[in-house]
Amino acid sequence: MTKGVLRFFFDYGAGGCLWAGDTKTHARLGVGPVDAGSSGADEQASSPSRLHLSEAVHRLRDQLDFQHSGYLNPLHPLDPSLWSQALCDRFNADVDRLLTLLHQELGADYTILDEQPRYTEDVKLGDYLATNPGLVLMDEVKEPTVR
């Protein structure tokens, strides 16, 4: 059997990090993040993930999806992110840990393409914060900046 192809990256508010990466995988798993379940109007209308993943993977993915939702600048998404280097480093390390787990759990059936950018503190952040006194450097994501 030929391996399927999955693209690995977070997209704001998507609820997952794996996307079909070729036409055969797309035909088998469909659109959207294939590692996320879909929700209906009530609990009985929801469906599980199209991939079988451990609870540990689901928890880490959900944590990273939430953190990623707070990366963009809350005033203007094109302005520098408020993330500190320490927050970037923790996020990047957890992304690498999740990717390792995904390779362990899915690697026999799928090639996983890592398309998730690794973040660094924006070099313009200090100047940006100096001109926007209502904003502060973020060391922790407490709420999403993208809804």
C-alpha positions as CSV (number, residue, x, y, z in Angstrom):
1,M,0.0,0.0,0.0
2,T,1.2,3.5,-0.9
3,K,1.6,5.9,2.0
4,G,-0.8,8.8,2.2
5,V,0.6,12.3,2.6
6,L,-0.4,14.7,5.4
7,R,0.6,18.4,5.8
8,F,1.4,19.5,9.3
9,F,0.7,23.1,10.3
10,F,-1.7,25.1,12.5
11,D,-4.2,27.5,11.0
12,Y,-6.0,30.0,13.2
13,G,-9.2,28.5,14.7
14,A,-9.1,25.3,12.7
15,G,-9.0,22.9,15.6
16,G,-6.4,20.6,14.1
17,C,-3.0,20.5,12.5
18,L,-3.1,17.8,9.8
19,W,-4.4,18.3,6.3
20,A,-4.5,16.0,3.3
21,G,-1.4,16.5,1.3
22,D,-2.2,14.7,-1.9
23,T,-5.2,13.7,-4.0
24,K,-5.4,10.1,-2.7
25,T,-5.3,11.2,0.9
26,H,-7.8,14.0,0.2
27,A,-10.2,11.4,-1.4
28,R,-9.8,9.1,1.6
29,L,-10.0,11.7,4.4
30,G,-11.7,14.8,3.0
31,V,-11.0,18.5,3.6
32,G,-10.2,20.5,6.6
33,P,-8.0,19.4,9.5
34,V,-8.3,15.6,9.3
35,D,-7.2,15.1,12.9
36,A,-10.1,17.2,14.3
37,G,-13.6,16.0,14.8
38,S,-16.5,18.0,13.5
39,S,-19.2,19.5,15.7
40,G,-22.8,19.7,14.9
41,A,-25.5,21.7,16.6
42,D,-25.6,19.2,19.4
43,E,-23.3,16.5,20.8
44,Q,-25.0,13.7,18.9
45,A,-24.2,15.4,15.6
46,S,-20.5,15.6,16.2
47,S,-18.1,13.1,14.6
48,P,-14.7,11.9,15.8
49,S,-11.4,12.6,14.1
50,R,-10.8,10.8,10.8
51,L,-7.5,9.6,12.1
52,H,-6.9,7.3,15.2
53,L,-4.7,9.3,17.5
54,S,-3.8,8.8,21.2
55,E,-5.3,11.0,23.9
56,A,-1.9,12.4,24.6
57,V,-1.7,13.6,20.9
58,H,-5.1,15.1,21.1
59,R,-4.3,17.0,24.3
60,L,-1.0,18.4,23.0
61,R,-2.6,19.3,19.7
62,D,-5.4,21.2,21.4
63,Q,-3.0,23.0,23.7
64,L,-0.9,24.1,20.7
65,D,-4.0,25.1,18.7
66,F,-5.1,27.3,21.6
67,Q,-1.6,28.8,22.0
68,H,-1.3,29.4,18.2
69,S,-4.6,31.3,18.3
70,G,-2.8,33.9,20.4
71,Y,0.2,34.5,18.2
72,L,-1.1,37.3,16.0
73,N,-1.1,40.9,17.3
74,P,-4.4,41.7,18.9
75,L,-4.5,45.2,17.5
76,H,-3.5,44.5,13.9
77,P,-2.5,41.0,12.7
78,L,0.3,42.4,10.5
79,D,2.0,44.2,13.4
80,P,4.7,42.3,15.4
81,S,3.5,39.4,17.5
82,L,3.7,40.1,21.2
83,W,5.3,36.7,21.9
84,S,8.5,36.7,23.9
85,Q,11.4,34.5,22.8
86,A,10.7,32.3,25.8
87,L,7.1,31.7,24.7
88,C,8.3,31.1,21.1
89,D,10.9,28.5,22.4
90,R,8.3,26.6,24.4
91,F,5.8,26.6,21.5
92,N,8.4,25.4,19.1
93,A,9.6,22.7,21.4
94,D,6.0,21.5,21.9
95,V,5.5,21.6,18.1
96,D,8.5,19.3,17.7
97,R,7.3,17.0,20.4
98,L,3.8,16.7,18.7
99,L,5.4,16.1,15.4
100,T,7.5,13.3,16.9
101,L,4.4,11.7,18.4
102,L,2.5,12.0,15.1
103,H,5.4,10.3,13.2
104,Q,5.3,7.5,15.8
105,E,1.5,7.0,15.6
106,L,1.0,7.6,11.8
107,G,4.4,7.2,10.2
108,A,3.6,3.6,9.0
109,D,0.7,4.9,6.9
110,Y,1.5,8.5,6.2
111,T,4.4,10.7,5.2
112,I,4.0,13.9,7.3
113,L,5.3,17.1,5.7
114,D,6.3,19.7,8.4
115,E,5.0,23.0,7.2
116,Q,4.6,24.7,10.6
117,P,6.8,27.8,11.0
118,R,8.9,28.0,14.1
119,Y,8.5,31.3,15.7
120,T,11.1,33.8,17.1
121,E,10.5,37.1,18.9
122,D,10.1,39.8,16.4
123,V,13.1,42.1,16.2
124,K,10.8,45.1,16.0
125,L,8.9,44.2,19.1
126,G,10.7,46.4,21.6
127,D,10.2,49.5,19.5
128,Y,6.6,48.5,18.9
129,L,5.8,48.1,22.6
130,A,7.5,51.5,23.3
131,T,5.0,53.2,20.9
132,N,2.0,51.1,22.1
133,P,2.1,51.4,26.0
134,G,-1.2,49.5,26.4
135,L,0.5,46.3,25.1
136,V,3.0,44.1,26.9
137,L,5.3,41.3,26.1
138,M,3.6,37.9,26.3
139,D,5.2,35.0,28.1
140,E,1.9,33.0,28.2
141,V,-1.2,32.8,26.0
142,K,-4.2,33.5,28.2
143,E,-6.8,34.1,25.5
144,P,-6.9,33.9,21.7
145,T,-6.2,37.0,19.6
146,V,-7.9,35.4,16.7
147,R,-11.5,34.2,17.0
